[in-house]
Amino acid sequence: MTKDDIATTIIEMFAEKFSFSPERLTMDSSLINDLGLDSFTMVEIAHEIKVTYGINLPQSELANIKTIGDIVKIITAHAN
């Protein structure tokens, strides 16, 4: 799975799960400032990543996720 594949999957997941327009979502979209997500939502995102990719994100990594691009980087790093 390529980085582009992962980005597409994450953007589709955000669009479906949180009712965002896919056109609104970019790699630089801030989860808090642009999308209005909170720490409870981050736990839900971590669960989706575990279900979709089999990656269990530690709390320390969750705290560092600020953008959709950060999510893609972490998944890519764990996948390789």
C-alpha angles and dihedrals in degrees: 000000000000129000089252091053090051092048091051092049093048093048091049090049092051092046093051101036099041100027096243123152107249089225089062093056122086135160088260095051108128110228092215106029101035102028101029095229122158138205092274089056090051089060089053090049090051089053091051090050090051092049095044101038105016090239118139106205115210117228090250091061093044090057090057096053109107104149141027086253090059090056091050092049093051094048091047091050093050092045092056 
